[in-house]
C-alpha cells in the first residue's frame, strides 16, 4: 500500500495555471501507472490524466492544457494545469494502479 498526499490546489482566475503535486510514501519507480482524477460537486469522479511508465493519456476536456509527469527520484507525480476554466473546478485526486487514493486537493477556478 502507498500513502499519497496531494498539494498545490487553490483559487485561480480563469486562464490561470496551477501545478498539483502528489507525494508518495515510498518509491514509485515500480508503480507502472499513476493517475489524476477529479470530482466536481454533484458529478462522478472522472479520469483526467494518467502516466504509464513515461506514456501519457488525457481526457479530451483537458488535452492540450494539462500535463502529467513523474519524478521517480522524488516519489512525486505532477499535474501542470494551464488555461484553466471554471469547468475545471473540482477536488483532484491522485491514484495508483494498485488502487491507492490520496485525500484530494481543491481546485477552484473563478473570477
Wavefront OBJ file of the C-alpha trace (Angstrom):
o trace
v 0.000 0.000 0.000
v 1.131 3.555 -0.754
v 0.113 6.726 1.058
v -0.463 9.632 -1.297
v -0.573 13.321 -0.357
v -1.769 15.872 -2.892
v -0.933 19.566 -2.702
v -0.927 22.676 -4.856
v -4.629 23.336 -5.174
v -6.220 26.701 -4.602
v -8.237 29.531 -6.099
v -7.204 30.771 -9.528
v -8.776 33.035 -12.133
v -9.900 31.672 -15.499
v -6.937 31.412 -17.816
v -4.541 30.897 -14.931
v -2.289 27.984 -14.039
v -1.669 25.647 -11.142
v 0.696 22.757 -10.560
v -0.544 19.902 -8.416
v 1.845 17.514 -6.686
v 1.250 14.007 -5.422
v 3.884 12.806 -2.975
v 4.057 9.058 -2.376
v 5.210 7.394 0.833
v 7.531 5.028 -0.962
v 9.464 4.651 -4.160
v 7.174 4.903 -7.172
v 9.717 3.590 -9.637
v 7.944 0.233 -9.851
v 4.416 1.686 -9.912
v 3.547 1.141 -13.539
v 0.631 3.549 -13.780
v -0.378 6.637 -11.851
v -3.430 8.769 -12.460
v -5.053 12.060 -11.634
v -8.826 12.048 -11.184
v -11.200 14.854 -10.322
v -14.665 15.128 -8.870
v -16.834 18.195 -9.228
v -19.849 18.785 -6.952
v -22.746 16.568 -7.968
v -20.700 14.715 -10.564
v -18.948 11.363 -10.750
v -15.208 11.101 -10.305
v -13.536 11.199 -13.699
v -10.101 10.303 -15.002
v -8.163 13.406 -16.035
v -4.698 12.127 -16.887
v -2.554 9.052 -16.486
v 1.098 8.226 -16.894
v 2.030 4.656 -17.800
v 5.776 4.366 -17.452
v 6.501 7.522 -19.494
v 3.472 7.363 -21.804
v 0.687 9.819 -21.046
v -3.046 9.883 -21.733
v -5.550 12.669 -21.159
v -9.265 13.236 -21.062
v -10.448 15.135 -24.127
v -11.589 18.004 -21.907
v -8.035 18.740 -20.713
v -5.941 17.669 -23.702
v -3.509 20.406 -24.707
v -3.930 22.250 -21.385
v -2.829 19.735 -18.721
v 0.446 17.835 -18.477
v 1.113 14.870 -16.203
v 4.675 13.982 -15.288
v 6.561 11.930 -12.720
v 9.830 12.314 -10.858
v 10.749 8.867 -9.572
v 13.694 10.238 -7.591
v 11.301 12.434 -5.592
v 8.474 9.846 -5.478
v 6.197 12.528 -6.874
v 3.708 12.853 -9.697
v 2.711 16.264 -11.002
v -0.210 17.740 -12.895
v 0.541 21.040 -14.605
v -2.734 22.770 -15.415
v -2.782 25.734 -17.799
v -5.563 27.812 -19.339
v -7.854 26.840 -16.512
v -11.612 27.122 -16.960
v -14.474 27.240 -14.479
v -15.364 23.683 -15.566
v -12.029 22.540 -14.119
v -13.266 23.345 -10.609
v -13.163 20.103 -8.633
v -11.330 18.112 -5.995
v -8.322 16.483 -7.659
v -7.143 13.066 -6.509
v -4.000 11.073 -7.108
v -4.408 7.334 -7.723
v -2.119 4.372 -8.276
v -2.629 1.275 -10.368
v -2.729 -0.624 -7.083
v -5.884 1.216 -6.005
v -4.413 3.747 -3.575
v -6.029 7.190 -3.302
v -4.922 10.457 -1.811
v -7.187 12.748 0.207
v -7.587 15.213 -2.640
v -6.822 18.875 -3.188
v -9.419 21.506 -4.062
v -9.041 23.497 -7.273
v -11.406 26.423 -7.754
v -11.391 28.440 -10.966
v -13.322 31.646 -10.539
v -13.058 35.353 -11.155
l 1 2 3 4 5 6 7 8 9 10 11 12 13 14 15 16 17 18 19 20 21 22 23 24 25 26 27 28 29 30 31 32 33 34 35 36 37 38 39 40 41 42 43 44 45 46 47 48 49 50 51 52 53 54 55 56 57 58 59 60 61 62 63 64 65 66 67 68 69 70 71 72 73 74 75 76 77 78 79 80 81 82 83 84 85 86 87 88 89 90 91 92 93 94 95 96 97 98 99 100 101 102 103 104 105 106 107 108 109 110 111
